[in-house]
Amino acid sequence: MTSASQSLIARSQRVFINTYGRFPVAMVKGSGCRLTDADGRNYLDFVSGIAVCSLGHCHPRVTEAICAQAAQLVHVSNLYHTEPQTVLAELLVAHSFADRVFFCNSGAEANEAAIKLARKHGGADRYEIISLAGSFHGRTLATVAATGQAKFHQGFEPLPAGFAHAPFGDLEALRAMITPATCAILCEPLQGEGGVRPLDKEYLAGIRALCDEHRLLLIFDEVQVGLGRTGSLFAYEQMGVTPDIMTLAKALGNGLPIGAMLTTDGIAASFVPGDHASTFGGNPIGCAAARVVMETMLADGFLAEVRAKGDYLAKGLAGLAAKYPTLAKGARGMGLIQGLVLNDEGIKHGGAMVMKLFERGLLLNFAGNVALRCIPPLVVSREEIDEMLALLDQVFAETV
């Protein structure tokens, strides 16, 4: 007998372009850190829509804001001003280094906007952007070119010119790559898709110094690590380094598509009407949801609790690495983006372990072919962290 999930999967496979390696499940409902599939089976979600549903699935206040805004105004385009857009921009400016905001629909679009702004600000002869090996910046052609992983380039060559990739962690190699054509350095404070790999504070400080020395813009891609994920509203706040441009998306709308590029007055002035645009950017419904996200994360104690739970998760993962040294060699991350780094033997079983966890009702993924990545909703409880660790322990015990 065909299950409800199997039936929906079969229908999907007949109509969709095959761009995703999907799990054999059809999700129909979410609440907090739990998802339910079409057959009524429950899952503990430590993927959260790839760091998107940071307040959990169907957060009551977010849902209320979406419904209220949908009943009032859905879309008018950026030919006109709207209050939800303005209120959200004011919140972002008030709680960051930035003076100005541009809204779009995704992280890739936010990075595209940053790339265009950096080139416009640099002038006609300064167009090259240096990013880091292991980085991930999006799926458009320009953001694929900026991404420092060859597997994302394959089949799409020739990629747009003007992008170079520096070896990770090597400041002198980065310095040597700067030319008179360079206008910016683009990096993630913590590489999520690259295997949950934080950049050392000293390394980032060195990159900032290079930018200042050569009059380059420093762009931080905080699409995955911004908005509370690391235990501060923005990751740069913990790094002691302030960027010139910052990009956001994912968690901003808690599931609704919205992205943002933030910068200072002086840099923003390089864009004039007609230079860049987005039909749906700053959609009233997305902005209404994002306002609630911001207000919730800024409430007293929220980010401190993220840091505390992040420490709790990191210690649990480190304990598993110590217990199973033939599979794992340690934990790394910030706040509630944590990775259990596998050794060569563990990497061989990484994909299979993720599937075994899925079969037990735990959603986790394998990042950068090196780490089991934990990115639960920021509202996850310690009991749910314990539940995840116990399931991971079971699968490790079966794998050694």
Sine and cosine of phi, psi and omega as CSV:
sin_phi,cos_phi,sin_psi,cos_psi,sin_omega,cos_omega
0.00,0.00,0.74,-0.68,-0.02,-1.00
-0.98,0.19,0.77,-0.64,0.01,-1.00
-0.98,0.20,0.19,-0.98,0.01,-1.00
-0.89,0.45,-0.64,0.77,0.03,-1.00
-0.91,0.43,-0.72,0.70,-0.01,-1.00
-0.87,0.49,-0.63,0.77,0.00,-1.00
-0.90,0.43,-0.70,0.71,0.00,-1.00
-0.93,0.37,-0.61,0.79,0.04,-1.00
-0.89,0.46,-0.69,0.72,0.01,-1.00
-0.88,0.47,-0.67,0.74,0.05,-1.00
-0.89,0.45,-0.68,0.73,0.00,-1.00
-0.87,0.49,-0.69,0.73,-0.06,-1.00
-0.91,0.41,-0.34,0.94,0.03,-1.00
-0.99,0.15,-0.31,0.95,-0.15,-0.99
-0.84,-0.54,-0.30,0.95,-0.07,-1.00
-1.00,-0.09,0.56,-0.83,0.20,-0.98
-0.92,0.40,0.64,-0.76,-0.15,-0.99
-0.99,0.11,0.97,0.24,-0.01,-1.00
-0.95,-0.30,-0.07,1.00,-0.06,-1.00
-0.81,-0.58,0.64,-0.77,0.19,-0.98
-1.00,-0.03,1.00,0.01,-0.15,-0.99
-1.00,0.01,0.47,-0.88,0.16,-0.99
-0.96,0.28,0.46,-0.89,-0.05,-1.00
-0.98,0.20,0.92,0.39,-0.05,-1.00
-0.43,-0.90,0.50,-0.87,0.10,-1.00
-0.85,-0.52,0.92,-0.40,-0.03,-1.00
-0.99,0.12,0.63,-0.78,-0.03,-1.00
-0.80,-0.61,-0.25,0.97,-0.11,-0.99
-0.42,-0.91,0.56,-0.83,0.06,-1.00
-0.62,-0.79,0.53,-0.85,0.07,-1.00
-0.43,-0.91,0.85,-0.52,-0.01,-1.00
0.88,0.48,-0.84,-0.54,-0.01,-1.00
-0.99,-0.17,0.29,0.96,-0.07,-1.00
-0.86,-0.51,0.59,-0.80,0.13,-0.99
-0.85,-0.53,0.44,-0.90,0.04,-1.00
-0.79,-0.61,0.72,-0.70,-0.01,-1.00
-1.00,-0.05,0.03,-1.00,-0.09,-1.00
-0.91,0.42,-0.28,0.96,0.02,-1.00
-0.99,-0.16,0.09,1.00,0.05,-1.00
1.00,0.04,0.12,0.99,0.00,-1.00
-0.99,0.11,0.63,-0.78,-0.04,-1.00
-0.98,-0.19,0.50,-0.87,-0.02,-1.00
-0.71,-0.71,0.65,-0.76,0.15,-0.99
-1.00,0.04,0.85,-0.52,-0.20,-0.98
-0.99,-0.16,0.96,-0.28,0.11,-0.99
-0.94,-0.34,0.45,0.89,0.13,-0.99
-0.90,-0.43,-0.55,0.83,0.03,-1.00
0.72,0.69,0.77,0.63,0.05,-1.00
0.91,0.41,0.49,0.87,-0.12,-0.99
0.89,0.46,0.90,0.44,0.08,-1.00
0.90,0.44,0.48,0.88,-0.03,-1.00
-0.99,-0.16,-0.80,0.60,-0.11,-0.99
-0.99,0.11,0.92,0.40,-0.12,-0.99
-0.95,0.31,-0.38,0.92,0.11,-0.99
-0.99,-0.10,0.21,0.98,-0.01,-1.00
1.00,0.05,0.20,-0.98,-0.03,-1.00
-0.96,0.27,0.71,-0.70,0.09,-1.00
0.81,0.59,0.74,0.67,0.06,-1.00
-0.84,0.54,0.78,-0.62,-0.14,-0.99
-0.83,0.56,-0.69,0.73,-0.04,-1.00
-0.94,0.34,-0.60,0.80,0.05,-1.00
-0.91,0.41,-0.71,0.71,0.02,-1.00
-0.86,0.51,-0.68,0.73,0.02,-1.00
-0.88,0.47,-0.68,0.73,0.00,-1.00
-0.91,0.41,-0.64,0.76,0.02,-1.00
-0.89,0.46,-0.74,0.67,-0.05,-1.00
-0.91,0.42,-0.67,0.75,-0.01,-1.00
-0.90,0.44,-0.68,0.73,-0.01,-1.00
-0.94,0.35,-0.61,0.79,0.01,-1.00
-0.89,0.46,-0.46,0.89,0.02,-1.00
-0.99,0.10,-0.15,0.99,-0.08,-1.00
-0.93,-0.36,-0.77,0.64,-0.02,-1.00
-0.33,-0.94,0.83,-0.56,-0.05,-1.00
-0.99,-0.16,-0.71,0.70,-0.09,-1.00
-0.32,-0.95,0.66,-0.75,0.13,-0.99
-0.69,-0.73,-0.10,1.00,-0.09,-1.00
0.98,0.22,0.13,-0.99,-0.03,-1.00
-1.00,0.03,0.29,0.96,0.20,-0.98
-0.97,0.26,-0.22,0.97,-0.08,-1.00
-0.70,-0.71,0.40,-0.92,0.07,-1.00
-0.99,0.12,0.50,-0.86,0.15,-0.99
-0.69,-0.72,0.47,-0.88,-0.01,-1.00
-0.93,0.36,-0.70,0.72,-0.01,-1.00
-0.84,0.54,-0.65,0.76,0.01,-1.00
-0.90,0.44,-0.71,0.70,-0.04,-1.00
-0.92,0.40,-0.68,0.73,0.00,-1.00
-0.88,0.47,-0.69,0.73,0.01,-1.00
-0.90,0.43,-0.70,0.72,0.02,-1.00
-0.87,0.49,-0.64,0.77,0.03,-1.00
-0.89,0.46,-0.64,0.77,0.03,-1.00
-0.90,0.44,-0.70,0.72,-0.01,-1.00
-0.90,0.44,-0.67,0.74,0.00,-1.00
-0.93,0.37,-0.67,0.74,-0.05,-1.00
-0.90,0.43,-0.42,0.91,-0.10,-0.99
-0.89,-0.45,0.37,0.93,0.05,-1.00
-0.60,-0.80,-0.02,-1.00,0.06,-1.00
-0.95,0.31,-0.25,0.97,-0.27,-0.96
-0.99,0.11,0.36,-0.93,0.11,-0.99
-0.94,-0.34,-0.39,0.92,-0.14,-0.99
-0.67,-0.74,0.47,-0.88,-0.06,-1.00
-0.73,-0.68,0.61,-0.80,0.20,-0.98
-0.84,-0.54,0.77,-0.64,-0.01,-1.00
-0.98,-0.19,0.60,-0.80,0.04,-1.00
-0.58,-0.81,-0.43,-0.90,-0.16,-0.99
-0.89,-0.45,-0.17,0.98,-0.11,-0.99
-0.32,-0.95,0.16,-0.99,0.05,-1.00
-0.91,0.40,-0.65,0.76,0.03,-1.00
-0.88,0.48,-0.66,0.75,0.02,-1.00
-0.92,0.38,-0.60,0.80,0.06,-1.00
-0.89,0.45,-0.66,0.75,0.04,-1.00
-0.94,0.35,-0.59,0.81,0.11,-0.99
-0.86,0.52,-0.71,0.71,0.02,-1.00
-0.88,0.48,-0.65,0.76,0.01,-1.00
-0.91,0.42,-0.65,0.76,0.03,-1.00
-0.89,0.46,-0.72,0.69,0.01,-1.00
-0.90,0.44,-0.67,0.74,0.01,-1.00
-0.90,0.43,-0.67,0.74,0.01,-1.00
-0.88,0.47,-0.66,0.75,0.01,-1.00
-0.93,0.37,-0.67,0.74,0.01,-1.00
-0.90,0.45,-0.68,0.74,0.01,-1.00
-0.92,0.39,-0.57,0.82,-0.02,-1.00
-0.95,0.33,-0.48,0.88,-0.02,-1.00
0.99,-0.14,0.08,-1.00,-0.17,-0.99
-0.87,0.50,-0.56,0.83,-0.10,-1.00
-0.99,-0.14,0.02,1.00,-0.01,-1.00
-0.83,-0.56,0.98,-0.20,-0.15,-0.99
-0.72,-0.70,-0.23,0.97,-0.12,-0.99
-0.99,0.14,0.66,-0.75,0.04,-1.00
-0.86,-0.52,0.77,-0.64,0.02,-1.00
-0.98,-0.20,0.80,-0.60,0.11,-0.99
-0.87,-0.49,-0.10,-0.99,-0.14,-0.99
-0.93,-0.37,0.52,-0.85,0.12,-0.99
-0.86,0.52,0.68,-0.74,-0.02,-1.00
1.00,-0.01,-0.08,1.00,-0.05,-1.00
-0.98,0.21,0.29,-0.96,0.13,-0.99
-0.63,-0.78,0.82,-0.58,-0.09,-1.00
-0.79,-0.61,0.02,1.00,0.06,-1.00
0.66,-0.75,-0.02,-1.00,-0.13,-0.99
-0.92,-0.40,-0.06,1.00,0.11,-0.99
-0.95,0.30,0.23,-0.97,-0.06,-1.00
-0.88,0.48,-0.67,0.74,-0.01,-1.00
-0.92,0.38,-0.67,0.74,-0.02,-1.00
-0.96,0.26,-0.46,0.89,0.16,-0.99
-0.91,0.41,-0.67,0.74,0.04,-1.00
-0.89,0.46,-0.56,0.83,0.02,-1.00
-0.97,0.24,-0.38,0.92,-0.03,-1.00
-0.94,0.35,0.76,-0.65,-0.06,-1.00
-1.00,-0.05,0.70,0.71,0.06,-1.00
-0.69,-0.73,0.89,-0.45,-0.12,-0.99
-0.87,0.49,-0.48,0.88,-0.06,-1.00
-0.89,0.45,-0.44,0.90,0.02,-1.00
-0.99,0.11,-0.20,0.98,-0.01,-1.00
-1.00,0.02,-0.44,0.90,-0.19,-0.98
-0.89,0.45,0.78,-0.62,0.02,-1.00
1.00,-0.04,-0.09,1.00,-0.06,-1.00
-0.87,-0.49,0.18,0.98,0.04,-1.00
-0.96,0.28,0.49,-0.87,0.01,1.00
-0.98,0.19,0.71,-0.70,0.04,-1.00
-0.98,0.17,0.35,-0.94,0.06,-1.00
-0.82,0.57,0.63,-0.78,-0.02,-1.00
-0.98,0.21,0.27,-0.96,0.10,-1.00
0.99,-0.17,0.30,0.95,0.00,-1.00
-0.79,-0.62,0.65,-0.76,0.04,-1.00
-0.68,-0.73,0.42,-0.91,-0.07,-1.00
-0.83,-0.56,0.86,-0.51,0.00,-1.00
-1.00,0.00,0.54,-0.84,0.08,-1.00
-0.85,0.53,0.65,-0.76,-0.04,-1.00
-0.91,0.42,0.77,-0.64,0.12,-0.99
0.99,0.15,0.02,1.00,-0.07,-1.00
-0.95,-0.32,1.00,-0.08,-0.07,-1.00
-0.92,0.40,-0.60,0.80,-0.02,-1.00
-0.93,0.36,-0.60,0.80,0.07,-1.00
-0.90,0.43,-0.63,0.77,0.05,-1.00
-0.89,0.45,-0.71,0.71,0.02,-1.00
-0.84,0.55,-0.67,0.74,-0.06,-1.00
-0.93,0.37,-0.35,0.94,-0.03,-1.00
-1.00,0.08,-0.23,0.97,-0.02,-1.00
-0.95,0.32,0.77,-0.64,0.01,-1.00
-0.79,-0.61,0.14,-0.99,0.06,-1.00
-0.86,0.50,-0.31,0.95,0.01,-1.00
-1.00,0.06,-0.15,0.99,-0.06,-1.00
-0.96,0.29,0.72,-0.69,0.04,-1.00
-0.89,-0.45,-0.33,0.94,-0.09,-1.00
-0.31,-0.95,0.37,-0.93,0.18,-0.98
-0.88,-0.48,0.77,-0.64,-0.07,-1.00
-0.91,-0.42,0.80,-0.60,0.03,-1.00
-0.44,-0.90,0.35,-0.94,0.14,-0.99
-1.00,-0.09,0.73,-0.68,0.08,-1.00
-0.85,0.52,-0.49,0.87,0.12,-0.99
-0.63,-0.78,0.81,-0.58,0.00,-1.00
-0.99,0.16,0.93,-0.36,-0.01,-1.00
-0.98,0.20,-0.86,0.51,0.00,-1.00
-0.92,0.40,-0.37,0.93,0.01,-1.00
-0.99,0.17,0.09,1.00,0.08,-1.00
0.93,-0.36,0.50,0.87,0.01,-1.00
0.81,0.59,0.90,0.43,-0.13,-0.99
-0.87,-0.49,0.98,-0.18,0.02,-1.00
-0.94,0.33,0.52,-0.86,0.13,-0.99
-1.00,0.02,0.73,-0.68,0.02,-1.00
-0.86,0.51,0.57,-0.82,0.01,-1.00
-0.86,0.52,-0.63,0.77,-0.01,-1.00
-0.91,0.41,-0.61,0.79,0.04,-1.00
-0.90,0.43,-0.71,0.70,0.02,-1.00
-0.91,0.42,-0.62,0.79,0.05,-1.00
-0.89,0.45,-0.60,0.80,0.05,-1.00
-0.92,0.40,-0.63,0.78,0.05,-1.00
-0.90,0.43,-0.68,0.74,0.05,-1.00
-0.86,0.51,-0.67,0.74,-0.01,-1.00
-0.91,0.41,-0.63,0.78,0.06,-1.00
-0.89,0.46,-0.67,0.75,0.02,-1.00
-0.89,0.47,-0.68,0.73,0.00,-1.00
-0.91,0.41,-0.66,0.76,-0.02,-1.00
-0.90,0.44,-0.63,0.77,-0.11,-0.99
-0.97,-0.26,0.17,0.99,0.01,-1.00
0.85,0.53,0.73,0.69,0.04,-1.00
-0.97,-0.25,0.45,-0.89,0.14,-0.99
-1.00,0.09,0.65,-0.76,0.11,-0.99
-0.98,-0.21,0.88,-0.47,-0.02,-1.00
-0.95,-0.30,0.83,-0.55,0.11,-0.99
-0.98,-0.21,0.85,-0.53,0.15,-0.99
-1.00,0.04,0.98,-0.18,0.04,-1.00
-0.95,-0.30,0.51,0.86,-0.02,-1.00
-0.86,0.51,-0.68,0.73,-0.02,-1.00
-1.00,-0.06,-0.55,0.84,-0.14,-0.99
-0.98,-0.20,-0.11,0.99,0.03,-1.00
-0.98,0.20,0.13,-0.99,0.10,-0.99
0.89,0.46,0.83,0.56,0.18,-0.98
1.00,0.05,-0.26,0.97,-0.12,-0.99
-0.85,0.53,-0.61,0.79,-0.06,-1.00
-1.00,-0.03,-0.03,1.00,-0.02,-1.00
0.98,-0.21,-0.08,1.00,0.22,-0.98
-0.80,-0.60,0.31,-0.95,-0.07,-1.00
-0.84,0.55,-0.68,0.73,0.07,-1.00
-0.80,-0.60,0.59,-0.81,-0.05,-1.00
-0.89,0.46,-0.55,0.83,-0.07,-1.00
-0.87,0.49,-0.42,0.91,-0.01,-1.00
-0.90,0.44,-0.43,0.90,0.02,-1.00
-1.00,-0.04,-0.13,0.99,-0.14,-0.99
-0.99,-0.11,-0.23,0.97,-0.06,-1.00
0.95,0.30,0.27,0.96,-0.02,-1.00
-0.73,-0.68,0.76,-0.65,0.02,-1.00
-0.95,-0.30,0.79,-0.61,0.02,-1.00
-0.98,0.18,0.13,-0.99,0.12,-0.99
-1.00,-0.05,-0.51,0.86,0.04,-1.00
-0.69,-0.72,0.62,-0.79,0.07,-1.00
-0.71,-0.70,0.64,-0.76,0.03,-1.00
-0.92,-0.40,0.61,-0.80,-0.02,-1.00
-0.71,-0.71,0.37,-0.93,0.15,-0.99
-0.15,-0.99,-0.81,-0.59,0.05,-1.00
0.52,0.86,-1.00,-0.05,-0.15,-0.99
-0.94,0.33,-0.21,0.98,-0.13,-0.99
-0.85,0.53,-0.66,0.75,-0.01,-1.00
-0.97,-0.23,0.10,1.00,-0.01,-1.00
0.78,0.63,0.56,0.83,0.04,-1.00
0.79,-0.61,-0.42,0.91,0.10,-1.00
-1.00,0.08,0.58,-0.81,-0.06,-1.00
-0.96,0.27,0.92,-0.39,0.08,-1.00
-0.42,-0.91,0.68,-0.74,0.07,-1.00
-0.74,-0.67,0.24,-0.97,-0.02,-1.00
-0.50,-0.87,0.58,-0.81,0.19,-0.98
-0.90,-0.44,0.79,-0.61,-0.04,-1.00
-0.90,-0.44,0.60,-0.80,0.03,-1.00
-0.35,-0.94,-0.08,-1.00,-0.04,-1.00
-1.00,-0.06,0.23,-0.97,0.02,-1.00
-0.83,0.56,-0.75,0.66,-0.09,-1.00
-0.88,0.47,-0.64,0.76,0.00,-1.00
-0.97,0.23,-0.66,0.75,0.00,-1.00
-0.85,0.52,-0.49,0.87,-0.04,-1.00
-0.89,0.45,-0.27,0.96,0.03,-1.00
-0.95,0.32,-0.36,0.93,0.09,-1.00
-1.00,-0.03,0.74,-0.67,0.11,-0.99
-0.83,-0.56,0.26,-0.96,-0.02,-1.00
-0.78,0.62,0.77,-0.64,-0.04,-1.00
0.98,-0.20,-0.31,0.95,-0.02,-1.00
-0.95,0.32,-0.57,0.82,-0.03,-1.00
-0.39,-0.92,0.41,-0.91,-0.06,-1.00
-0.25,-0.97,0.21,-0.98,0.09,-1.00
-0.45,-0.89,0.85,-0.53,-0.02,-1.00
-0.86,0.51,-0.74,0.68,-0.08,-1.00
-0.99,-0.12,-0.09,1.00,-0.07,-1.00
-0.85,0.52,0.77,-0.64,-0.03,-1.00
0.96,0.27,0.46,0.89,0.05,-1.00
-0.78,0.63,0.69,-0.72,-0.07,-1.00
-0.82,0.57,-0.62,0.79,-0.02,-1.00
-0.94,0.35,-0.71,0.70,0.05,-1.00
-0.87,0.49,-0.65,0.76,0.00,-1.00
-0.93,0.36,-0.58,0.81,0.05,-1.00
-0.90,0.44,-0.66,0.75,0.06,-1.00
-0.91,0.42,-0.71,0.71,-0.05,-1.00
-0.91,0.42,-0.55,0.83,0.05,-1.00
-0.86,0.50,-0.69,0.72,0.03,-1.00
-0.91,0.42,-0.64,0.77,0.05,-1.00
-0.85,0.53,-0.77,0.64,-0.01,-1.00
-0.87,0.49,-0.74,0.67,-0.04,-1.00
-0.89,0.45,-0.62,0.78,0.01,-1.00
-0.91,0.41,-0.70,0.71,-0.02,-1.00
-0.94,0.35,-0.47,0.88,-0.01,-1.00
-1.00,0.10,-0.12,0.99,0.01,-1.00
-0.91,0.42,0.51,-0.86,-0.04,-1.00
-0.81,0.59,0.78,-0.62,0.12,-0.99
1.00,0.01,-0.28,0.96,-0.09,-1.00
-0.89,0.45,-0.80,0.60,-0.07,-1.00
-0.94,0.33,-0.55,0.84,0.08,-1.00
-0.88,0.47,-0.62,0.79,0.02,-1.00
-0.93,0.36,-0.59,0.81,0.09,-1.00
-0.87,0.49,-0.69,0.72,0.02,-1.00
-0.89,0.45,-0.68,0.73,-0.01,-1.00
-0.90,0.43,-0.68,0.73,0.02,-1.00
-0.94,0.34,-0.52,0.85,0.08,-1.00
-0.89,0.45,-0.67,0.74,0.06,-1.00
-0.89,0.45,-0.65,0.76,0.01,-1.00
-0.89,0.46,-0.70,0.72,0.03,-1.00
-0.91,0.41,-0.70,0.72,-0.01,-1.00
-0.87,0.49,-0.67,0.74,0.02,-1.00
-0.91,0.42,-0.63,0.78,0.04,-1.00
-0.90,0.43,-0.68,0.74,0.03,-1.00
-0.92,0.40,-0.66,0.75,0.03,-1.00
-0.88,0.47,-0.60,0.80,0.05,-1.00
-0.89,0.45,-0.63,0.78,0.05,-1.00
-0.92,0.39,-0.63,0.78,0.03,-1.00
-0.88,0.47,-0.65,0.76,0.03,-1.00
-0.93,0.37,-0.55,0.84,-0.02,-1.00
-0.97,0.25,-0.52,0.85,-0.05,-1.00
-0.82,-0.58,0.92,0.40,-0.07,-1.00
-0.91,0.41,-0.30,0.95,0.05,-1.00
-0.97,0.25,-0.25,0.97,-0.03,-1.00
-0.92,-0.40,-0.56,0.83,-0.13,-0.99
-0.72,-0.69,0.44,-0.90,-0.02,-1.00
-0.84,-0.55,0.07,1.00,0.07,-1.00
0.50,-0.87,0.08,-1.00,0.03,-1.00
-0.88,-0.47,0.50,-0.87,0.08,-1.00
-0.48,-0.88,0.41,-0.91,0.01,-1.00
0.47,-0.88,-0.21,-0.98,0.05,-1.00
-0.58,-0.81,0.73,-0.69,0.04,-1.00
0.84,0.54,-0.77,-0.64,-0.03,-1.00
-0.97,-0.23,0.57,0.82,0.36,-0.93
-0.86,-0.52,0.97,-0.24,-0.08,-1.00
-0.78,-0.62,0.60,-0.80,0.03,-1.00
-0.83,-0.56,0.71,-0.70,0.16,-0.99
-1.00,-0.04,0.96,-0.29,-0.13,-0.99
-0.99,0.17,0.82,-0.57,-0.03,-1.00
-1.00,-0.03,0.48,-0.88,0.13,-0.99
-1.00,0.01,-0.11,-0.99,-0.11,-0.99
-0.85,0.53,-0.65,0.76,0.00,-1.00
-0.93,0.37,-0.66,0.75,0.02,-1.00
-0.90,0.43,-0.62,0.79,0.00,-1.00
-0.87,0.50,-0.58,0.81,0.03,-1.00
-0.85,0.52,-0.52,0.86,-0.09,-1.00
-0.96,-0.28,0.06,1.00,-0.12,-0.99
-0.82,0.58,-0.80,0.60,-0.01,-1.00
-0.89,0.45,-0.65,0.76,0.00,-1.00
-0.92,0.40,-0.60,0.80,0.02,-1.00
-0.93,0.38,-0.62,0.79,0.06,-1.00
-0.88,0.48,-0.65,0.76,0.02,-1.00
-0.93,0.37,-0.63,0.78,0.05,-1.00
-0.90,0.44,-0.62,0.78,0.05,-1.00
-0.91,0.42,-0.67,0.74,0.06,-1.00
-0.84,0.54,-0.70,0.72,-0.01,-1.00
-0.90,0.43,-0.40,0.91,0.05,-1.00
-1.00,-0.04,0.02,1.00,0.05,-1.00
1.00,-0.02,0.41,0.91,0.06,-1.00
-0.85,-0.52,0.80,-0.60,0.03,-1.00
-0.99,-0.17,0.87,-0.50,0.00,-1.00
-0.56,-0.83,0.31,-0.95,0.10,-1.00
-0.69,-0.72,0.17,-0.99,-0.13,-0.99
-0.94,-0.34,0.96,-0.30,-0.15,-0.99
-0.99,-0.17,0.74,-0.67,0.08,-1.00
0.90,0.45,0.29,0.96,-0.06,-1.00
0.81,0.58,0.53,0.85,-0.03,-1.00
-0.61,-0.80,-0.44,0.90,-0.12,-0.99
-0.66,-0.75,0.64,-0.77,0.20,-0.98
-0.98,0.21,0.91,-0.43,-0.15,-0.99
-1.00,-0.10,0.79,-0.62,0.04,-1.00
-0.94,-0.34,0.93,-0.37,0.04,-1.00
-0.73,-0.69,0.91,0.41,-0.04,-1.00
-0.95,0.31,0.23,-0.97,0.20,-0.98
-0.80,0.60,0.56,-0.83,-0.04,-1.00
-0.93,0.37,-0.21,0.98,0.03,-1.00
-1.00,-0.01,0.13,0.99,0.00,-1.00
-0.83,0.56,0.57,-0.82,0.02,-1.00
-1.00,-0.09,0.29,-0.96,0.07,-1.00
-0.90,0.43,-0.55,0.84,0.04,-1.00
-0.90,0.44,-0.62,0.78,0.04,-1.00
-0.94,0.33,-0.56,0.83,0.10,-0.99
-0.89,0.45,-0.69,0.72,0.04,-1.00
-0.87,0.49,-0.65,0.76,0.01,-1.00
-0.89,0.46,-0.69,0.73,0.03,-1.00
-0.89,0.45,-0.71,0.70,-0.02,-1.00
-0.89,0.45,-0.61,0.79,0.01,-1.00
-0.91,0.41,-0.67,0.75,0.04,-1.00
-0.91,0.40,-0.65,0.76,0.04,-1.00
-0.90,0.44,-0.64,0.77,0.05,-1.00
-0.87,0.50,-0.70,0.72,0.02,-1.00
-0.85,0.52,-0.73,0.68,-0.07,-1.00
-0.93,0.36,-0.62,0.78,0.06,-1.00
-0.89,0.46,-0.67,0.74,-0.01,-1.00
-0.88,0.47,-0.57,0.82,0.01,-1.00
-0.98,0.22,-0.33,0.94,-0.12,-0.99
-1.00,-0.02,-0.55,0.84,-0.06,-1.00
-0.92,0.40,0.00,0.00,0.00,0.00
